[in-house]
Amino acid sequence: MRETDSLEAFLQLVGEELDLAVGAGDADRDLADLPGWDSMNLLRLVTLLEAETGRRLPVHAVLEARSLAEIHSVLERQA
């Protein structure tokens, strides 16, 4: 199980596991504006985060998130 508590660690996990070039500057970027992002990445990310953390993520909250930082906030609220 990898650490995802910090936004930096979360972004690293997203980049490595989803094969996306994301960094700290992309945290607040609209998901639709991330190069290579699509709806399949969102599904993969939810599955990955639940497996990595052992936490269930509320799908409605993830779907409402507009950025990776907002998805990270959803994850933190489930701690």
MOPAC internal coordinates of N, CA, C and O (Angstrom, degrees):
PM7 1SCF
backbone

  N    0.0000 0     0.00 0     0.00 0    0    0    0
  C    1.4499 1     0.00 0     0.00 0    1    0    0
  C    1.5354 1   108.02 1     0.00 0    2    1    0
  O    1.2310 1   120.34 1   -50.66 1    3    2    1
  N    1.3207 1   116.96 1   129.34 1    3    2    1
  C    1.4616 1   121.68 1  -178.59 1    5    3    2
  C    1.5169 1   110.96 1   -96.89 1    6    5    3
  O    1.2310 1   121.73 1   -23.84 1    7    6    5
  N    1.2942 1   114.30 1   156.16 1    7    6    5
  C    1.4634 1   121.52 1   179.41 1    9    7    6
  C    1.5255 1   110.19 1   -76.19 1   10    9    7
  O    1.2310 1   120.50 1   -49.34 1   11   10    9
  N    1.3281 1   116.65 1   130.66 1   11   10    9
  C    1.4693 1   121.55 1   177.44 1   13   11   10
  C    1.5179 1   111.41 1  -130.30 1   14   13   11
  O    1.2310 1   120.42 1  -168.64 1   15   14   13
  N    1.3377 1   116.80 1    11.36 1   15   14   13
  C    1.4626 1   119.43 1  -176.15 1   17   15   14
  C    1.5195 1   113.16 1   -65.77 1   18   17   15
  O    1.2310 1   120.00 1   139.51 1   19   18   17
  N    1.3131 1   117.61 1   -40.49 1   19   18   17
  C    1.4635 1   119.08 1   178.76 1   21   19   18
  C    1.5295 1   109.37 1   -85.28 1   22   21   19
  O    1.2310 1   121.41 1   -29.11 1   23   22   21
  N    1.3150 1   114.91 1   150.89 1   23   22   21
  C    1.4619 1   119.66 1   178.08 1   25   23   22
  C    1.5241 1   110.04 1   -61.79 1   26   25   23
  O    1.2310 1   120.13 1   142.44 1   27   26   25
  N    1.3141 1   117.35 1   -37.56 1   27   26   25
  C    1.4653 1   121.55 1   179.76 1   29   27   26
  C    1.5253 1   111.06 1   -61.75 1   30   29   27
  O    1.2310 1   119.97 1   133.49 1   31   30   29
  N    1.3275 1   117.67 1   -46.51 1   31   30   29
  C    1.4649 1   122.00 1   178.91 1   33   31   30
  C    1.5294 1   110.47 1   -64.61 1   34   33   31
  O    1.2310 1   120.97 1   140.67 1   35   34   33
  N    1.3157 1   115.74 1   -39.33 1   35   34   33
  C    1.4642 1   120.98 1   177.87 1   37   35   34
  C    1.5302 1   110.32 1   -61.05 1   38   37   35
  O    1.2310 1   120.31 1   132.87 1   39   38   37
  N    1.3264 1   117.02 1   -47.13 1   39   38   37
  C    1.4666 1   120.70 1  -179.82 1   41   39   38
  C    1.5248 1   111.22 1   -64.62 1   42   41   39
  O    1.2310 1   120.41 1   143.12 1   43   42   41
  N    1.3153 1   116.83 1   -36.88 1   43   42   41
  C    1.4640 1   120.06 1   177.72 1   45   43   42
  C    1.5347 1   110.17 1   -63.51 1   46   45   43
  O    1.2310 1   120.44 1   135.90 1   47   46   45
  N    1.3198 1   116.77 1   -44.10 1   47   46   45
  C    1.4570 1   121.47 1   177.87 1   49   47   46
  C    1.5205 1   110.53 1   -60.25 1   50   49   47
  O    1.2310 1   120.54 1   133.26 1   51   50   49
  N    1.3236 1   116.57 1   -46.74 1   51   50   49
  C    1.4677 1   121.18 1   179.33 1   53   51   50
  C    1.5283 1   109.95 1   -58.71 1   54   53   51
  O    1.2310 1   120.66 1   132.19 1   55   54   53
  N    1.3180 1   116.35 1   -47.81 1   55   54   53
  C    1.4543 1   120.30 1  -178.62 1   57   55   54
  C    1.5133 1   112.99 1   -61.37 1   58   57   55
  O    1.2310 1   120.80 1   133.64 1   59   58   57
  N    1.3239 1   116.08 1   -46.36 1   59   58   57
  C    1.4636 1   120.65 1  -177.61 1   61   59   58
  C    1.5221 1   112.77 1   -70.52 1   62   61   59
  O    1.2310 1   120.56 1   132.47 1   63   62   61
  N    1.3019 1   116.54 1   -47.53 1   63   62   61
  C    1.4646 1   120.22 1  -173.43 1   65   63   62
  C    1.5319 1   113.76 1   -78.28 1   66   65   63
  O    1.2310 1   120.53 1   149.67 1   67   66   65
  N    1.3268 1   116.59 1   -30.33 1   67   66   65
  C    1.4664 1   119.52 1   179.94 1   69   67   66
  C    1.5190 1   111.47 1  -101.14 1   70   69   67
  O    1.2310 1   120.81 1  -178.65 1   71   70   69
  N    1.3369 1   116.06 1     1.35 1   71   70   69
  C    1.4644 1   122.36 1   179.38 1   73   71   70
  C    1.5302 1   111.39 1    55.22 1   74   73   71
  O    1.2310 1   121.51 1  -131.21 1   75   74   73
  N    1.3359 1   114.72 1    48.79 1   75   74   73
  C    1.4604 1   121.71 1   177.83 1   77   75   74
  C    1.5270 1   108.73 1  -118.03 1   78   77   75
  O    1.2310 1   120.78 1   -37.34 1   79   78   77
  N    1.2993 1   116.12 1   142.66 1   79   78   77
  C    1.4622 1   120.90 1   176.97 1   81   79   78
  C    1.5260 1   108.33 1   -86.88 1   82   81   79
  O    1.2310 1   120.59 1   -90.74 1   83   82   81
  N    1.3265 1   116.47 1    89.26 1   83   82   81
  C    1.4641 1   121.25 1   179.18 1   85   83   82
  C    1.5164 1   109.27 1  -123.33 1   86   85   83
  O    1.2310 1   121.43 1   -35.29 1   87   86   85
  N    1.3135 1   114.88 1   144.71 1   87   86   85
  C    1.4540 1   121.22 1   177.55 1   89   87   86
  C    1.5062 1   109.74 1  -138.68 1   90   89   87
  O    1.2310 1   120.97 1     7.86 1   91   90   89
  N    1.3174 1   115.74 1  -172.14 1   91   90   89
  C    1.4591 1   121.22 1  -177.43 1   93   91   90
  C    1.5191 1   112.32 1   -56.52 1   94   93   91
  O    1.2310 1   119.99 1   145.46 1   95   94   93
  N    1.3092 1   117.62 1   -34.54 1   95   94   93
  C    1.4586 1   121.39 1   179.77 1   97   95   94
  C    1.5131 1   114.16 1   -69.72 1   98   97   95
  O    1.2310 1   120.71 1   166.98 1   99   98   97
  N    1.3262 1   116.25 1   -13.02 1   99   98   97
  C    1.4643 1   120.58 1  -179.43 1  101   99   98
  C    1.5190 1   113.34 1   -96.61 1  102  101   99
  O    1.2310 1   120.09 1   174.76 1  103  102  101
  N    1.3113 1   117.43 1    -5.24 1  103  102  101
  C    1.4642 1   121.24 1  -173.91 1  105  103  102
  C    1.5215 1   112.96 1   -57.60 1  106  105  103
  O    1.2310 1   120.31 1   138.92 1  107  106  105
  N    1.3284 1   117.02 1   -41.08 1  107  106  105
  C    1.4669 1   120.88 1  -177.69 1  109  107  106
  C    1.5228 1   113.16 1   -99.51 1  110  109  107
  O    1.2310 1   120.66 1  -176.64 1  111  110  109
  N    1.2968 1   116.35 1     3.36 1  111  110  109
  C    1.4614 1   121.21 1   179.46 1  113  111  110
  C    1.5201 1   109.87 1   -70.84 1  114  113  111
  O    1.2310 1   120.27 1   -39.52 1  115  114  113
  N    1.3287 1   117.09 1   140.48 1  115  114  113
  C    1.4605 1   121.12 1   177.64 1  117  115  114
  C    1.5289 1   109.07 1   -58.34 1  118  117  115
  O    1.2310 1   120.74 1   -45.43 1  119  118  117
  N    1.3159 1   116.20 1   134.57 1  119  118  117
  C    1.4692 1   120.27 1  -178.53 1  121  119  118
  C    1.5271 1   111.99 1   -53.45 1  122  121  119
  O    1.2310 1   120.34 1   141.37 1  123  122  121
  N    1.3168 1   116.95 1   -38.63 1  123  122  121
  C    1.4617 1   120.84 1  -179.30 1  125  123  122
  C    1.5227 1   112.42 1   -63.69 1  126  125  123
  O    1.2310 1   120.30 1   160.12 1  127  126  125
  N    1.3346 1   117.03 1   -19.88 1  127  126  125
  C    1.4600 1   121.44 1  -178.93 1  129  127  126
  C    1.5285 1   113.63 1   -96.18 1  130  129  127
  O    1.2310 1   120.26 1   178.27 1  131  130  129
  N    1.3349 1   117.11 1    -1.73 1  131  130  129
  C    1.4617 1   120.04 1   177.88 1  133  131  130
  C    1.5221 1   109.51 1   -78.11 1  134  133  131
  O    1.2310 1   120.01 1   -52.79 1  135  134  133
  N    1.3339 1   117.59 1   127.21 1  135  134  133
  C    1.4653 1   119.98 1   178.62 1  137  135  134
  C    1.5270 1   111.23 1   -59.48 1  138  137  135
  O    1.2310 1   120.61 1   -52.63 1  139  138  137
  N    1.3107 1   116.45 1   127.37 1  139  138  137
  C    1.4550 1   121.60 1   177.93 1  141  139  138
  C    1.5158 1   115.09 1    86.17 1  142  141  139
  O    1.2310 1   119.91 1   177.37 1  143  142  141
  N    1.3356 1   117.78 1    -2.63 1  143  142  141
  C    1.4674 1   120.29 1  -177.94 1  145  143  142
  C    1.5151 1   110.81 1   -78.94 1  146  145  143
  O    1.2310 1   120.52 1   -42.12 1  147  146  145
  N    1.3223 1   116.61 1   137.88 1  147  146  145
  C    1.4626 1   121.73 1   173.14 1  149  147  146
  C    1.5304 1   108.65 1  -150.91 1  150  149  147
  O    1.2310 1   120.74 1    -2.23 1  151  150  149
  N    1.3038 1   116.20 1   177.77 1  151  150  149
  C    1.4658 1   120.06 1  -175.42 1  153  151  150
  C    1.5278 1   112.05 1   -64.24 1  154  153  151
  O    1.2310 1   120.01 1   151.84 1  155  154  153
  N    1.3026 1   117.59 1   -28.16 1  155  154  153
  C    1.4698 1   119.68 1   177.48 1  157  155  154
  C    1.5272 1   110.49 1   -66.13 1  158  157  155
  O    1.2310 1   120.40 1   144.67 1  159  158  157
  N    1.3362 1   116.83 1   -35.33 1  159  158  157
  C    1.4613 1   119.59 1   176.94 1  161  159  158
  C    1.5157 1   111.12 1   -63.05 1  162  161  159
  O    1.2310 1   120.10 1   143.46 1  163  162  161
  N    1.3145 1   117.41 1   -36.54 1  163  162  161
  C    1.4606 1   120.44 1   178.45 1  165  163  162
  C    1.5321 1   110.30 1   -63.14 1  166  165  163
  O    1.2310 1   120.30 1   135.00 1  167  166  165
  N    1.3167 1   117.03 1   -45.00 1  167  166  165
  C    1.4636 1   120.59 1   178.23 1  169  167  166
  C    1.5284 1   110.89 1   -63.95 1  170  169  167
  O    1.2310 1   120.50 1   136.52 1  171  170  169
  N    1.3156 1   116.66 1   -43.48 1  171  170  169
  C    1.4629 1   120.90 1   178.34 1  173  171  170
  C    1.5310 1   110.23 1   -61.90 1  174  173  171
  O    1.2310 1   120.48 1   139.72 1  175  174  173
  N    1.3367 1   116.69 1   -40.28 1  175  174  173
  C    1.4548 1   120.85 1  -178.69 1  177  175  174
  C    1.5266 1   111.39 1   -65.19 1  178  177  175
  O    1.2310 1   119.86 1   135.29 1  179  178  177
  N    1.3026 1   117.88 1   -44.71 1  179  178  177
  C    1.4695 1   120.90 1   178.94 1  181  179  178
  C    1.5280 1   109.94 1   -60.71 1  182  181  179
  O    1.2310 1   120.23 1   133.82 1  183  182  181
  N    1.3110 1   117.17 1   -46.18 1  183  182  181
  C    1.4621 1   121.49 1   179.41 1  185  183  182
  C    1.5215 1   110.67 1   -61.77 1  186  185  183
  O    1.2310 1   120.47 1   135.48 1  187  186  185
  N    1.3200 1   116.71 1   -44.52 1  187  186  185
  C    1.4582 1   122.13 1   179.15 1  189  187  186
  C    1.5256 1   111.38 1   -61.54 1  190  189  187
  O    1.2310 1   120.38 1   132.05 1  191  190  189
  N    1.3173 1   116.88 1   -47.95 1  191  190  189
  C    1.4668 1   120.56 1  -177.98 1  193  191  190
  C    1.5220 1   111.80 1   -64.23 1  194  193  191
  O    1.2310 1   120.52 1   139.46 1  195  194  193
  N    1.3114 1   116.61 1   -40.54 1  195  194  193
  C    1.4674 1   118.99 1   178.41 1  197  195  194
  C    1.5210 1   110.61 1   -64.89 1  198  197  195
  O    1.2310 1   120.17 1   140.84 1  199  198  197
  N    1.3311 1   117.29 1   -39.16 1  199  198  197
  C    1.4657 1   120.63 1   179.06 1  201  199  198
  C    1.5322 1   110.96 1   -69.65 1  202  201  199
  O    1.2310 1   120.29 1   139.26 1  203  202  201
  N    1.3130 1   117.04 1   -40.74 1  203  202  201
  C    1.4677 1   121.42 1  -177.21 1  205  203  202
  C    1.5262 1   112.83 1   -71.19 1  206  205  203
  O    1.2310 1   120.38 1   144.54 1  207  206  205
  N    1.3112 1   116.88 1   -35.46 1  207  206  205
  C    1.4649 1   120.18 1  -173.51 1  209  207  206
  C    1.5206 1   113.79 1  -104.79 1  210  209  207
  O    1.2310 1   119.98 1   162.03 1  211  210  209
  N    1.3119 1   117.64 1   -17.97 1  211  210  209
  C    1.4595 1   120.74 1  -175.80 1  213  211  210
  C    1.5221 1   112.55 1    73.41 1  214  213  211
  O    1.2310 1   120.82 1  -166.12 1  215  214  213
  N    1.3211 1   116.04 1    13.88 1  215  214  213
  C    1.4705 1   121.50 1  -179.64 1  217  215  214
  C    1.5234 1   110.09 1  -108.17 1  218  217  215
  O    1.2310 1   121.00 1   -36.24 1  219  218  217
  N    1.3128 1   115.70 1   143.76 1  219  218  217
  C    1.4713 1   120.82 1   173.62 1  221  219  218
  C    1.5193 1   107.99 1   -85.15 1  222  221  219
  O    1.2310 1   120.56 1   -45.27 1  223  222  221
  N    1.3260 1   116.54 1   134.73 1  223  222  221
  C    1.4567 1   120.59 1   177.29 1  225  223  222
  C    1.5137 1   109.63 1  -102.93 1  226  225  223
  O    1.2310 1   120.01 1   -45.88 1  227  226  225
  N    1.3263 1   117.59 1   134.12 1  227  226  225
  C    1.4667 1   119.79 1   177.60 1  229  227  226
  C    1.5335 1   109.14 1   -70.17 1  230  229  227
  O    1.2310 1   120.97 1   -64.59 1  231  230  229
  N    1.3109 1   115.76 1   115.41 1  231  230  229
  C    1.4610 1   121.35 1  -174.20 1  233  231  230
  C    1.5260 1   111.08 1   -58.03 1  234  233  231
  O    1.2310 1   119.74 1   139.54 1  235  234  233
  N    1.3248 1   118.10 1   -40.46 1  235  234  233
  C    1.4649 1   119.85 1  -178.56 1  237  235  234
  C    1.5284 1   111.10 1   -60.40 1  238  237  235
  O    1.2310 1   120.27 1   141.79 1  239  238  237
  N    1.3268 1   117.10 1   -38.21 1  239  238  237
  C    1.4649 1   120.32 1  -179.76 1  241  239  238
  C    1.5276 1   111.24 1   -70.12 1  242  241  239
  O    1.2310 1   120.40 1   141.87 1  243  242  241
  N    1.3205 1   116.84 1   -38.13 1  243  242  241
  C    1.4666 1   120.36 1   177.78 1  245  243  242
  C    1.5219 1   110.02 1   -67.17 1  246  245  243
  O    1.2310 1   120.02 1   139.25 1  247  246  245
  N    1.3165 1   117.56 1   -40.75 1  247  246  245
  C    1.4716 1   120.72 1   179.56 1  249  247  246
  C    1.5254 1   111.91 1   -66.12 1  250  249  247
  O    1.2310 1   120.24 1   151.07 1  251  250  249
  N    1.3128 1   117.15 1   -28.93 1  251  250  249
  C    1.4675 1   120.91 1   178.74 1  253  251  250
  C    1.5235 1   112.33 1   -80.10 1  254  253  251
  O    1.2310 1   120.27 1   160.99 1  255  254  253
  N    1.3197 1   117.09 1   -19.01 1  255  254  253
  C    1.4684 1   121.09 1  -178.64 1  257  255  254
  C    1.5236 1   109.83 1   -65.84 1  258  257  255
  O    1.2310 1   121.32 1   -41.87 1  259  258  257
  N    1.3210 1   115.07 1   138.13 1  259  258  257
  C    1.4635 1   120.98 1  -178.15 1  261  259  258
  C    1.5208 1   112.27 1  -105.92 1  262  261  259
  O    1.2310 1   120.01 1   173.41 1  263  262  261
  N    1.3407 1   117.59 1    -6.59 1  263  262  261
  C    1.4614 1   120.67 1  -177.26 1  265  263  262
  C    1.5290 1   109.53 1  -148.86 1  266  265  263
  O    1.2310 1   121.47 1   -12.68 1  267  266  265
  N    1.3263 1   114.79 1   167.32 1  267  266  265
  C    1.4629 1   119.07 1   176.17 1  269  267  266
  C    1.5233 1   110.70 1   -65.57 1  270  269  267
  O    1.2310 1   119.84 1   145.28 1  271  270  269
  N    1.3186 1   117.90 1   -34.72 1  271  270  269
  C    1.4657 1   120.59 1   177.30 1  273  271  270
  C    1.5275 1   110.48 1   -62.05 1  274  273  271
  O    1.2310 1   119.90 1   140.97 1  275  274  273
  N    1.3164 1   117.80 1   -39.03 1  275  274  273
  C    1.4658 1   120.60 1   178.38 1  277  275  274
  C    1.5297 1   111.00 1   -68.49 1  278  277  275
  O    1.2310 1   120.10 1   142.68 1  279  278  277
  N    1.3202 1   117.42 1   -37.32 1  279  278  277
  C    1.4694 1   119.81 1   176.39 1  281  279  278
  C    1.5275 1   109.45 1   -65.42 1  282  281  279
  O    1.2310 1   120.41 1   140.10 1  283  282  281
  N    1.3167 1   116.83 1   -39.90 1  283  282  281
  C    1.4641 1   120.61 1   176.95 1  285  283  282
  C    1.5302 1   109.86 1   -61.37 1  286  285  283
  O    1.2310 1   119.79 1   140.63 1  287  286  285
  N    1.3041 1   118.01 1   -39.37 1  287  286  285
  C    1.4713 1   121.67 1   177.89 1  289  287  286
  C    1.5205 1   111.09 1   -62.82 1  290  289  287
  O    1.2310 1   120.32 1   140.08 1  291  290  289
  N    1.3292 1   116.99 1   -39.92 1  291  290  289
  C    1.4758 1   120.95 1   176.44 1  293  291  290
  C    1.5233 1   108.88 1   -60.76 1  294  293  291
  O    1.2310 1   120.59 1   135.04 1  295  294  293
  N    1.3168 1   116.48 1   -44.96 1  295  294  293
  C    1.4574 1   121.05 1   179.41 1  297  295  294
  C    1.5214 1   111.34 1   -61.08 1  298  297  295
  O    1.2310 1   120.15 1   136.67 1  299  298  297
  N    1.3285 1   117.32 1   -43.33 1  299  298  297
  C    1.4627 1   120.71 1  -179.97 1  301  299  298
  C    1.5242 1   112.08 1   -63.87 1  302  301  299
  O    1.2310 1   120.22 1   144.56 1  303  302  301
  N    1.3146 1   117.19 1   -35.44 1  303  302  301
  C    1.4714 1   120.13 1   179.89 1  305  303  302
  C    1.5266 1   111.69 1   -68.24 1  306  305  303
  O    1.2310 1   119.83 1   161.18 1  307  306  305
  N    1.3177 1   117.93 1   -18.82 1  307  306  305
  C    1.4563 1   121.91 1  -179.11 1  309  307  306
  C    1.5278 1   112.22 1   -89.87 1  310  309  307
  O    1.2310 1   120.56 1   178.82 1  311  310  309
  N    1.3256 1   116.54 1    -1.18 1  311  310  309
  C    1.4742 1   120.56 1  -178.57 1  313  311  310
  C    1.5071 1   112.08 1   -66.98 1  314  313  311
  O    1.2310 1   120.10 1   180.00 1  315  314  313

